């Protein structure tokens, strides 16, 4: 399991950043998402990567 943390005081920028990351990493399996709000919103995405051998 891995985690990716996003943080921004602007929810619109946070949304764009998260959506872009999810689009770029559409092969991951999202397991959990947590959020905390204060001066900035912090979003943590817990995920697994598929067990695929590296080609090369």
C-alpha distance matrix in Angstrom:
0.0 3.8 7.0 10.4 13.5 16.9 20.2 23.7 27.0 27.8 26.1 27.4 25.9 22.5 22.7 23.8 21.0 18.2 20.0 20.5 16.9 16.0 19.0 18.2 14.7 15.8 14.1 10.5 9.7 9.7 8.6 10.4 12.8 14.7 17.9 20.5 23.9 26.5 28.3 25.2 22.6 19.0 16.3 12.5 10.4 6.8 5.7 4.9 7.6 10.4 11.5 14.6 17.0 18.2 21.8 24.4
3.8 0.0 3.8 7.0 10.1 13.6 16.9 20.5 23.9 24.8 23.3 24.6 22.8 19.5 20.1 21.0 17.9 15.5 17.7 17.9 14.2 14.0 17.1 16.0 12.9 14.8 13.7 10.2 10.4 9.7 9.6 10.5 11.8 13.4 16.2 18.6 21.7 24.1 25.5 22.3 19.9 16.3 13.8 10.1 8.3 5.7 5.4 6.1 8.1 11.6 13.2 15.7 17.8 18.2 21.7 24.0
7.0 3.8 0.0 3.8 6.5 10.0 13.2 16.8 20.1 21.2 19.8 21.3 19.6 16.2 17.1 18.2 15.2 12.8 15.5 16.0 12.5 12.7 16.2 15.4 12.8 14.9 14.8 11.3 11.4 9.6 9.7 9.3 9.4 10.5 12.7 15.0 18.0 20.4 21.7 18.5 16.1 12.5 10.1 6.5 5.5 4.4 6.1 8.6 10.7 14.4 16.5 18.7 20.9 21.0 24.3 26.5
10.4 7.0 3.8 0.0 3.8 6.7 10.3 13.7 17.2 18.0 16.9 18.1 16.1 12.9 14.0 14.8 11.6 9.6 12.6 12.9 9.5 10.5 13.9 13.1 11.3 13.8 14.6 11.6 12.5 10.4 11.6 10.8 9.7 10.7 12.0 14.1 16.6 18.8 19.6 16.1 13.9 10.5 8.3 5.7 5.2 6.6 8.0 10.8 12.2 15.9 18.3 20.0 22.1 21.7 24.6 26.6
13.5 10.1 6.5 3.8 0.0 3.8 6.8 10.4 13.8 15.1 14.3 16.1 14.0 10.7 12.7 14.0 10.8 9.4 13.0 13.6 10.9 12.3 15.8 15.4 14.2 16.6 17.9 15.0 15.6 13.0 13.8 12.0 9.8 9.5 9.7 11.2 13.3 15.2 15.8 12.4 10.5 7.0 5.8 4.4 6.4 8.8 11.2 14.3 16.0 19.7 22.1 23.8 25.9 25.3 28.2 30.1
16.9 13.6 10.0 6.7 3.8 0.0 3.8 7.0 10.5 11.4 10.8 12.5 10.3 7.1 9.6 10.8 7.9 7.2 11.1 11.7 10.0 11.8 14.9 14.9 14.7 16.9 18.9 16.6 17.3 14.6 15.9 13.9 11.0 10.5 9.5 10.7 11.8 13.6 13.7 10.0 8.1 5.7 5.1 6.3 8.3 11.6 13.7 17.0 18.4 21.9 24.7 26.0 28.2 27.3 29.9 31.7
20.2 16.9 13.2 10.3 6.8 3.8 0.0 3.8 7.1 8.9 9.2 11.4 9.4 6.7 10.1 11.7 9.4 9.7 13.3 14.1 13.1 15.1 17.9 18.1 18.2 20.4 22.6 20.3 20.9 18.0 19.0 16.5 13.2 11.8 9.6 9.5 9.6 10.6 10.1 6.4 5.6 4.4 6.3 8.7 11.5 14.7 17.3 20.7 22.1 25.7 28.4 29.8 31.9 30.9 33.5 35.1
23.7 20.5 16.8 13.7 10.4 7.0 3.8 0.0 3.8 5.3 6.7 8.9 7.0 5.6 9.3 10.7 9.4 10.6 13.7 14.6 14.5 16.6 18.9 19.4 20.2 22.2 24.8 22.9 23.6 20.6 21.9 19.3 15.8 14.4 11.6 11.1 9.8 10.2 8.7 5.2 5.6 6.8 8.9 12.0 14.6 18.1 20.4 23.9 25.2 28.6 31.5 32.6 34.7 33.6 36.0 37.5
27.0 23.9 20.1 17.2 13.8 10.5 7.1 3.8 0.0 3.8 6.4 9.1 8.3 8.0 11.1 12.9 12.4 13.7 16.4 17.6 17.9 19.8 22.0 22.8 23.7 25.4 28.2 26.3 26.7 23.6 24.7 21.8 18.1 16.2 12.8 11.5 9.0 8.5 6.2 4.0 5.9 8.7 11.4 14.8 17.6 21.1 23.7 27.2 28.7 32.1 35.1 36.3 38.5 37.4 39.7 41.2
27.8 24.8 21.2 18.0 15.1 11.4 8.9 5.3 3.8 0.0 3.8 5.5 5.5 6.3 8.7 10.2 10.8 12.4 14.4 15.7 16.8 18.5 20.1 21.4 22.6 24.1 27.2 25.7 26.2 23.2 24.8 22.1 18.4 17.1 13.9 13.4 11.1 11.4 9.6 7.4 7.8 10.7 12.3 15.9 18.0 21.7 23.9 27.4 28.7 31.9 35.0 36.0 38.3 37.2 39.2 40.8
26.1 23.3 19.8 16.9 14.3 10.8 9.2 6.7 6.4 3.8 0.0 3.8 5.5 4.9 6.0 8.6 9.8 10.4 12.0 14.1 15.2 16.2 18.0 19.8 20.8 21.7 24.9 23.4 23.6 20.5 22.0 19.4 15.7 14.8 11.8 12.1 10.3 11.8 11.2 8.6 7.2 9.9 10.5 14.2 15.8 19.6 21.7 25.3 26.7 29.8 33.1 34.2 36.7 35.9 38.0 39.9
27.4 24.6 21.3 18.1 16.1 12.5 11.4 8.9 9.1 5.5 3.8 0.0 3.8 5.4 5.1 6.3 8.7 10.0 10.6 12.3 14.4 15.4 16.5 18.4 20.0 20.8 24.2 23.3 23.9 21.2 23.3 21.1 17.6 17.4 14.9 15.7 14.1 15.5 14.6 12.0 10.8 13.0 13.0 16.4 17.4 21.2 22.7 26.0 27.0 29.8 33.2 33.9 36.4 35.4 37.1 38.9
25.9 22.8 19.6 16.1 14.0 10.3 9.4 7.0 8.3 5.5 5.5 3.8 0.0 3.8 5.4 5.1 6.2 8.6 9.9 10.6 12.3 14.2 15.3 16.5 18.3 19.7 23.0 22.1 23.2 20.7 23.0 21.0 17.6 17.5 15.1 15.9 14.6 15.7 14.4 11.3 10.6 12.1 12.3 15.3 16.4 20.1 21.6 24.7 25.4 28.4 31.6 32.2 34.4 33.1 34.8 36.4
22.5 19.5 16.2 12.9 10.7 7.1 6.7 5.6 8.0 6.3 4.9 5.4 3.8 0.0 3.8 5.5 5.1 6.1 8.5 9.9 10.6 12.2 14.1 15.3 16.4 17.8 20.8 19.4 20.2 17.5 19.4 17.3 13.9 13.7 11.6 12.7 12.1 13.9 13.3 9.7 8.0 8.8 8.6 11.6 12.7 16.5 18.2 21.6 22.6 25.7 28.9 29.8 32.2 31.2 33.2 35.0
22.7 20.1 17.1 14.0 12.7 9.6 10.1 9.3 11.1 8.7 6.0 5.1 5.4 3.8 0.0 3.8 5.5 5.2 6.0 8.5 9.9 10.5 12.0 14.1 15.3 15.9 19.3 18.2 18.8 16.2 18.5 16.7 13.5 14.1 12.4 14.3 14.0 16.3 16.2 12.8 10.5 11.3 9.9 12.6 12.9 16.6 17.8 21.1 22.0 24.8 28.2 29.0 31.7 30.9 32.7 34.7
23.8 21.0 18.2 14.8 14.0 10.8 11.7 10.7 12.9 10.2 8.6 6.3 5.1 5.5 3.8 0.0 3.8 5.6 5.2 6.0 8.6 10.0 10.5 12.1 14.1 15.1 18.6 18.2 19.5 17.5 20.3 19.0 16.2 17.1 15.8 17.6 17.3 19.2 18.6 15.1 13.4 13.9 12.6 14.8 14.7 18.3 18.9 21.8 22.1 24.7 28.1 28.3 30.7 29.6 31.1 32.8
21.0 17.9 15.2 11.6 10.8 7.9 9.4 9.4 12.4 10.8 9.8 8.7 6.2 5.1 5.5 3.8 0.0 3.8 5.6 5.2 6.2 8.7 9.9 10.6 12.2 14.0 17.2 16.3 18.0 16.0 18.8 17.6 14.9 15.8 14.7 16.5 16.7 18.5 17.9 14.2 12.5 12.1 10.9 12.5 12.5 15.9 16.6 19.4 19.6 22.5 25.7 26.1 28.3 27.0 28.7 30.4
18.2 15.5 12.8 9.6 9.4 7.2 9.7 10.6 13.7 12.4 10.4 10.0 8.6 6.1 5.2 5.6 3.8 0.0 3.8 5.4 5.1 6.1 8.5 9.9 10.5 11.8 14.8 13.5 14.6 12.4 15.1 14.0 11.4 12.8 12.4 14.9 15.7 18.2 18.4 14.6 12.1 11.1 8.7 9.9 9.3 12.7 13.4 16.4 17.1 19.9 23.3 24.0 26.5 25.7 27.7 29.8
20.0 17.7 15.5 12.6 13.0 11.1 13.3 13.7 16.4 14.4 12.0 10.6 9.9 8.5 6.0 5.2 5.6 3.8 0.0 3.8 5.5 5.1 6.1 8.6 9.8 10.2 13.7 13.3 14.6 12.9 16.1 15.5 13.3 15.4 15.2 17.9 18.6 21.3 21.4 17.7 15.2 14.6 12.1 13.1 11.7 14.9 14.8 17.4 17.6 19.9 23.4 23.8 26.5 25.7 27.3 29.5
20.5 17.9 16.0 12.9 13.6 11.7 14.1 14.6 17.6 15.7 14.1 12.3 10.6 9.9 8.5 6.0 5.2 5.4 3.8 0.0 3.8 5.5 5.1 6.1 8.5 9.8 13.3 13.5 15.6 14.6 18.0 17.8 15.9 17.9 17.8 20.3 21.0 23.2 22.9 19.2 17.1 16.3 14.1 14.8 13.4 16.2 15.7 17.8 17.3 19.6 22.9 22.8 25.0 23.8 25.1 26.9
16.9 14.2 12.5 9.5 10.9 10.0 13.1 14.5 17.9 16.8 15.2 14.4 12.3 10.6 9.9 8.6 6.2 5.1 5.5 3.8 0.0 3.8 5.4 5.1 6.1 8.4 11.2 10.7 13.0 12.1 15.4 15.4 13.9 16.0 16.4 19.1 20.3 22.7 22.6 18.8 16.6 15.0 12.5 12.3 10.6 13.1 12.4 14.4 14.0 16.6 19.8 20.0 22.2 21.1 22.9 24.8
16.0 14.0 12.7 10.5 12.3 11.8 15.1 16.6 19.8 18.5 16.2 15.4 14.2 12.2 10.5 10.0 8.7 6.1 5.1 5.5 3.8 0.0 3.8 5.5 5.0 5.6 8.8 8.4 10.1 9.4 13.0 13.4 12.4 15.2 16.2 19.3 20.9 23.7 24.2 20.4 17.7 16.0 12.9 12.4 9.9 12.0 10.9 12.8 12.6 14.8 18.3 18.7 21.5 20.9 22.7 25.1
19.0 17.1 16.2 13.9 15.8 14.9 17.9 18.9 22.0 20.1 18.0 16.5 15.3 14.1 12.0 10.5 9.9 8.5 6.1 5.1 5.4 3.8 0.0 3.8 5.5 5.3 8.9 10.0 12.3 12.4 16.1 16.9 16.0 18.9 19.7 22.7 24.0 26.7 26.9 23.1 20.5 19.3 16.4 16.2 13.7 15.6 14.1 15.4 14.4 16.0 19.4 19.1 21.7 20.8 22.0 24.2
18.2 16.0 15.4 13.1 15.4 14.9 18.1 19.4 22.8 21.4 19.8 18.4 16.5 15.3 14.1 12.1 10.6 9.9 8.6 6.1 5.1 5.5 3.8 0.0 3.8 5.9 8.5 9.7 12.9 13.4 17.1 18.2 17.5 20.2 21.1 23.9 25.3 27.7 27.7 23.9 21.6 20.0 17.3 16.6 14.2 15.8 14.0 14.8 13.2 14.9 17.9 17.2 19.3 18.0 19.1 21.1
14.7 12.9 12.8 11.3 14.2 14.7 18.2 20.2 23.7 22.6 20.8 20.0 18.3 16.4 15.3 14.1 12.2 10.5 9.8 8.5 6.1 5.0 5.5 3.8 0.0 3.8 5.4 6.0 9.3 10.3 13.9 15.4 15.4 18.3 19.9 23.0 24.9 27.5 27.9 24.1 21.6 19.4 16.4 15.0 12.0 12.9 10.5 11.0 9.5 11.3 14.5 14.3 16.7 16.0 17.7 20.1
15.8 14.8 14.9 13.8 16.6 16.9 20.4 22.2 25.4 24.1 21.7 20.8 19.7 17.8 15.9 15.1 14.0 11.8 10.2 9.8 8.4 5.6 5.3 5.9 3.8 0.0 3.8 5.6 8.1 9.6 13.3 15.2 15.5 18.9 20.6 24.0 26.0 29.0 29.7 25.9 23.0 21.1 17.7 16.4 13.1 13.8 11.2 11.5 10.2 11.1 14.6 14.4 17.4 17.2 18.6 21.4
14.1 13.7 14.8 14.6 17.9 18.9 22.6 24.8 28.2 27.2 24.9 24.2 23.0 20.8 19.3 18.6 17.2 14.8 13.7 13.3 11.2 8.8 8.9 8.5 5.4 3.8 0.0 3.8 6.8 9.5 12.8 15.5 16.6 20.1 22.4 25.8 28.1 31.1 32.0 28.3 25.4 23.0 19.6 17.7 14.1 13.7 10.4 9.4 7.4 7.5 10.9 10.7 13.9 14.2 15.9 19.0
10.5 10.2 11.3 11.6 15.0 16.6 20.3 22.9 26.3 25.7 23.4 23.3 22.1 19.4 18.2 18.2 16.3 13.5 13.3 13.5 10.7 8.4 10.0 9.7 6.0 5.6 3.8 0.0 3.8 6.3 9.4 12.0 13.4 16.9 19.4 22.8 25.4 28.4 29.6 25.9 22.9 20.3 16.8 14.4 10.8 10.0 6.6 6.0 5.0 6.6 10.3 11.4 14.7 15.3 17.6 20.7
9.7 10.4 11.4 12.5 15.6 17.3 20.9 23.6 26.7 26.2 23.6 23.9 23.2 20.2 18.8 19.5 18.0 14.6 14.6 15.6 13.0 10.1 12.3 12.9 9.3 8.1 6.8 3.8 0.0 3.8 6.3 9.4 11.6 15.2 18.2 21.7 24.6 27.9 29.5 26.0 22.7 20.1 16.4 13.9 10.2 8.8 5.5 5.3 6.4 7.6 11.2 13.1 16.7 18.0 20.5 23.8
9.7 9.7 9.6 10.4 13.0 14.6 18.0 20.6 23.6 23.2 20.5 21.2 20.7 17.5 16.2 17.5 16.0 12.4 12.9 14.6 12.1 9.4 12.4 13.4 10.3 9.6 9.5 6.3 3.8 0.0 3.8 6.0 7.8 11.5 14.4 18.0 20.9 24.3 26.0 22.6 19.3 16.7 13.0 10.6 6.9 6.1 4.4 6.6 9.0 11.1 14.5 16.6 20.0 21.0 23.7 26.8
8.6 9.6 9.7 11.6 13.8 15.9 19.0 21.9 24.7 24.8 22.0 23.3 23.0 19.4 18.5 20.3 18.8 15.1 16.1 18.0 15.4 13.0 16.1 17.1 13.9 13.3 12.8 9.4 6.3 3.8 0.0 3.8 7.2 10.4 13.9 17.4 20.6 24.0 26.2 23.1 19.7 17.0 13.5 10.7 7.6 5.5 5.0 7.1 10.5 12.5 15.3 18.1 21.5 22.9 25.9 29.0
10.4 10.5 9.3 10.8 12.0 13.9 16.5 19.3 21.8 22.1 19.4 21.1 21.0 17.3 16.7 19.0 17.6 14.0 15.5 17.8 15.4 13.4 16.9 18.2 15.4 15.2 15.5 12.0 9.4 6.0 3.8 0.0 3.8 6.7 10.3 13.7 17.1 20.5 22.9 20.0 16.5 13.9 10.5 8.1 6.0 5.0 7.0 10.1 13.5 15.9 18.8 21.5 24.7 25.8 28.8 31.8
12.8 11.8 9.4 9.7 9.8 11.0 13.2 15.8 18.1 18.4 15.7 17.6 17.6 13.9 13.5 16.2 14.9 11.4 13.3 15.9 13.9 12.4 16.0 17.5 15.4 15.5 16.6 13.4 11.6 7.8 7.2 3.8 0.0 3.8 6.9 10.5 13.6 17.1 19.4 16.4 12.8 10.5 7.1 5.6 4.6 6.1 8.9 12.5 15.5 18.3 21.3 23.7 26.8 27.5 30.4 33.1
14.7 13.4 10.5 10.7 9.5 10.5 11.8 14.4 16.2 17.1 14.8 17.4 17.5 13.7 14.1 17.1 15.8 12.8 15.4 17.9 16.0 15.2 18.9 20.2 18.3 18.9 20.1 16.9 15.2 11.5 10.4 6.7 3.8 0.0 3.8 7.0 10.4 13.8 16.4 13.9 10.5 8.2 5.7 5.2 6.7 8.3 11.8 15.4 18.5 21.5 24.4 26.9 29.8 30.3 33.3 35.9
17.9 16.2 12.7 12.0 9.7 9.5 9.6 11.6 12.8 13.9 11.8 14.9 15.1 11.6 12.4 15.8 14.7 12.4 15.2 17.8 16.4 16.2 19.7 21.1 19.9 20.6 22.4 19.4 18.2 14.4 13.9 10.3 6.9 3.8 0.0 3.8 6.7 10.3 12.9 10.4 7.0 5.6 4.5 6.4 9.0 11.5 14.8 18.6 21.4 24.6 27.5 29.7 32.5 32.7 35.6 38.0
20.5 18.6 15.0 14.1 11.2 10.7 9.5 11.1 11.5 13.4 12.1 15.7 15.9 12.7 14.3 17.6 16.5 14.9 17.9 20.3 19.1 19.3 22.7 23.9 23.0 24.0 25.8 22.8 21.7 18.0 17.4 13.7 10.5 7.0 3.8 0.0 3.8 6.9 9.9 8.3 5.8 5.3 6.7 8.9 12.1 14.5 18.0 21.7 24.5 27.8 30.6 32.8 35.5 35.5 38.5 40.7
23.9 21.7 18.0 16.6 13.3 11.8 9.6 9.8 9.0 11.1 10.3 14.1 14.6 12.1 14.0 17.3 16.7 15.7 18.6 21.0 20.3 20.9 24.0 25.3 24.9 26.0 28.1 25.4 24.6 20.9 20.6 17.1 13.6 10.4 6.7 3.8 0.0 3.8 6.8 5.9 4.4 6.3 8.8 11.8 15.0 17.8 21.1 24.9 27.4 30.8 33.7 35.7 38.3 38.1 40.9 43.0
26.5 24.1 20.4 18.8 15.2 13.6 10.6 10.2 8.5 11.4 11.8 15.5 15.7 13.9 16.3 19.2 18.5 18.2 21.3 23.2 22.7 23.7 26.7 27.7 27.5 29.0 31.1 28.4 27.9 24.3 24.0 20.5 17.1 13.8 10.3 6.9 3.8 0.0 3.8 5.1 6.2 8.4 11.6 14.5 18.0 20.7 24.1 27.8 30.2 33.7 36.5 38.5 40.8 40.4 43.2 45.1
28.3 25.5 21.7 19.6 15.8 13.7 10.1 8.7 6.2 9.6 11.2 14.6 14.4 13.3 16.2 18.6 17.9 18.4 21.4 22.9 22.6 24.2 26.9 27.7 27.9 29.7 32.0 29.6 29.5 26.0 26.2 22.9 19.4 16.4 12.9 9.9 6.8 3.8 0.0 3.8 6.9 9.5 13.1 16.2 19.6 22.6 25.8 29.4 31.5 35.0 37.7 39.4 41.6 40.9 43.5 45.1
25.2 22.3 18.5 16.1 12.4 10.0 6.4 5.2 4.0 7.4 8.6 12.0 11.3 9.7 12.8 15.1 14.2 14.6 17.7 19.2 18.8 20.4 23.1 23.9 24.1 25.9 28.3 25.9 26.0 22.6 23.1 20.0 16.4 13.9 10.4 8.3 5.9 5.1 3.8 0.0 3.8 6.3 9.7 13.0 16.2 19.4 22.4 26.0 27.9 31.4 34.2 35.8 38.0 37.3 39.9 41.5
22.6 19.9 16.1 13.9 10.5 8.1 5.6 5.6 5.9 7.8 7.2 10.8 10.6 8.0 10.5 13.4 12.5 12.1 15.2 17.1 16.6 17.7 20.5 21.6 21.6 23.0 25.4 22.9 22.7 19.3 19.7 16.5 12.8 10.5 7.0 5.8 4.4 6.2 6.9 3.8 0.0 3.8 6.5 10.1 13.1 16.4 19.4 23.1 25.2 28.6 31.5 33.2 35.7 35.1 37.8 39.7
19.0 16.3 12.5 10.5 7.0 5.7 4.4 6.8 8.7 10.7 9.9 13.0 12.1 8.8 11.3 13.9 12.1 11.1 14.6 16.3 15.0 16.0 19.3 20.0 19.4 21.1 23.0 20.3 20.1 16.7 17.0 13.9 10.5 8.2 5.6 5.3 6.3 8.4 9.5 6.3 3.8 0.0 3.8 6.7 10.1 13.1 16.2 19.9 22.0 25.5 28.3 30.1 32.5 32.1 34.9 36.8
16.3 13.8 10.1 8.3 5.8 5.1 6.3 8.9 11.4 12.3 10.5 13.0 12.3 8.6 9.9 12.6 10.9 8.7 12.1 14.1 12.5 12.9 16.4 17.3 16.4 17.7 19.6 16.8 16.4 13.0 13.5 10.5 7.1 5.7 4.5 6.7 8.8 11.6 13.1 9.7 6.5 3.8 0.0 3.8 6.6 9.9 12.9 16.6 18.8 22.2 25.2 27.0 29.6 29.4 32.2 34.4
12.5 10.1 6.5 5.7 4.4 6.3 8.7 12.0 14.8 15.9 14.2 16.4 15.3 11.6 12.6 14.8 12.5 9.9 13.1 14.8 12.3 12.4 16.2 16.6 15.0 16.4 17.7 14.4 13.9 10.6 10.7 8.1 5.6 5.2 6.4 8.9 11.8 14.5 16.2 13.0 10.1 6.7 3.8 0.0 3.8 6.4 9.7 13.3 15.8 19.2 21.9 24.1 26.6 26.6 29.6 31.9
10.4 8.3 5.5 5.2 6.4 8.3 11.5 14.6 17.6 18.0 15.8 17.4 16.4 12.7 12.9 14.7 12.5 9.3 11.7 13.4 10.6 9.9 13.7 14.2 12.0 13.1 14.1 10.8 10.2 6.9 7.6 6.0 4.6 6.7 9.0 12.1 15.0 18.0 19.6 16.2 13.1 10.1 6.6 3.8 0.0 3.8 6.3 10.1 12.5 15.8 18.7 20.8 23.6 23.8 26.8 29.3
6.8 5.7 4.4 6.6 8.8 11.6 14.7 18.1 21.1 21.7 19.6 21.2 20.1 16.5 16.6 18.3 15.9 12.7 14.9 16.2 13.1 12.0 15.6 15.8 12.9 13.8 13.7 10.0 8.8 6.1 5.5 5.0 6.1 8.3 11.5 14.5 17.8 20.7 22.6 19.4 16.4 13.1 9.9 6.4 3.8 0.0 3.8 7.3 10.4 13.6 16.2 18.8 21.6 22.3 25.4 28.1
5.7 5.4 6.1 8.0 11.2 13.7 17.3 20.4 23.7 23.9 21.7 22.7 21.6 18.2 17.8 18.9 16.6 13.4 14.8 15.7 12.4 10.9 14.1 14.0 10.5 11.2 10.4 6.6 5.5 4.4 5.0 7.0 8.9 11.8 14.8 18.0 21.1 24.1 25.8 22.4 19.4 16.2 12.9 9.7 6.3 3.8 0.0 3.8 6.8 9.9 12.6 15.1 18.1 19.0 22.1 24.9
4.9 6.1 8.6 10.8 14.3 17.0 20.7 23.9 27.2 27.4 25.3 26.0 24.7 21.6 21.1 21.8 19.4 16.4 17.4 17.8 14.4 12.8 15.4 14.8 11.0 11.5 9.4 6.0 5.3 6.6 7.1 10.1 12.5 15.4 18.6 21.7 24.9 27.8 29.4 26.0 23.1 19.9 16.6 13.3 10.1 7.3 3.8 0.0 3.8 6.5 8.9 11.7 14.7 16.0 19.2 22.2
7.6 8.1 10.7 12.2 16.0 18.4 22.1 25.2 28.7 28.7 26.7 27.0 25.4 22.6 22.0 22.1 19.6 17.1 17.6 17.3 14.0 12.6 14.4 13.2 9.5 10.2 7.4 5.0 6.4 9.0 10.5 13.5 15.5 18.5 21.4 24.5 27.4 30.2 31.5 27.9 25.2 22.0 18.8 15.8 12.5 10.4 6.8 3.8 0.0 3.8 6.4 8.4 11.4 12.4 15.5 18.6
10.4 11.6 14.4 15.9 19.7 21.9 25.7 28.6 32.1 31.9 29.8 29.8 28.4 25.7 24.8 24.7 22.5 19.9 19.9 19.6 16.6 14.8 16.0 14.9 11.3 11.1 7.5 6.6 7.6 11.1 12.5 15.9 18.3 21.5 24.6 27.8 30.8 33.7 35.0 31.4 28.6 25.5 22.2 19.2 15.8 13.6 9.9 6.5 3.8 0.0 3.8 5.7 9.3 11.2 13.9 17.3
11.5 13.2 16.5 18.3 22.1 24.7 28.4 31.5 35.1 35.0 33.1 33.2 31.6 28.9 28.2 28.1 25.7 23.3 23.4 22.9 19.8 18.3 19.4 17.9 14.5 14.6 10.9 10.3 11.2 14.5 15.3 18.8 21.3 24.4 27.5 30.6 33.7 36.5 37.7 34.2 31.5 28.3 25.2 21.9 18.7 16.2 12.6 8.9 6.4 3.8 0.0 3.8 6.7 9.5 12.4 15.8
14.6 15.7 18.7 20.0 23.8 26.0 29.8 32.6 36.3 36.0 34.2 33.9 32.2 29.8 29.0 28.3 26.1 24.0 23.8 22.8 20.0 18.7 19.1 17.2 14.3 14.4 10.7 11.4 13.1 16.6 18.1 21.5 23.7 26.9 29.7 32.8 35.7 38.5 39.4 35.8 33.2 30.1 27.0 24.1 20.8 18.8 15.1 11.7 8.4 5.7 3.8 0.0 3.8 6.5 8.9 12.4
17.0 17.8 20.9 22.1 25.9 28.2 31.9 34.7 38.5 38.3 36.7 36.4 34.4 32.2 31.7 30.7 28.3 26.5 26.5 25.0 22.2 21.5 21.7 19.3 16.7 17.4 13.9 14.7 16.7 20.0 21.5 24.7 26.8 29.8 32.5 35.5 38.3 40.8 41.6 38.0 35.7 32.5 29.6 26.6 23.6 21.6 18.1 14.7 11.4 9.3 6.7 3.8 0.0 3.8 6.3 9.5
18.2 18.2 21.0 21.7 25.3 27.3 30.9 33.6 37.4 37.2 35.9 35.4 33.1 31.2 30.9 29.6 27.0 25.7 25.7 23.8 21.1 20.9 20.8 18.0 16.0 17.2 14.2 15.3 18.0 21.0 22.9 25.8 27.5 30.3 32.7 35.5 38.1 40.4 40.9 37.3 35.1 32.1 29.4 26.6 23.8 22.3 19.0 16.0 12.4 11.2 9.5 6.5 3.8 0.0 3.8 6.5
21.8 21.7 24.3 24.6 28.2 29.9 33.5 36.0 39.7 39.2 38.0 37.1 34.8 33.2 32.7 31.1 28.7 27.7 27.3 25.1 22.9 22.7 22.0 19.1 17.7 18.6 15.9 17.6 20.5 23.7 25.9 28.8 30.4 33.3 35.6 38.5 40.9 43.2 43.5 39.9 37.8 34.9 32.2 29.6 26.8 25.4 22.1 19.2 15.5 13.9 12.4 8.9 6.3 3.8 0.0 3.7
24.4 24.0 26.5 26.6 30.1 31.7 35.1 37.5 41.2 40.8 39.9 38.9 36.4 35.0 34.7 32.8 30.4 29.8 29.5 26.9 24.8 25.1 24.2 21.1 20.1 21.4 19.0 20.7 23.8 26.8 29.0 31.8 33.1 35.9 38.0 40.7 43.0 45.1 45.1 41.5 39.7 36.8 34.4 31.9 29.3 28.1 24.9 22.2 18.6 17.3 15.8 12.4 9.5 6.5 3.7 0.0
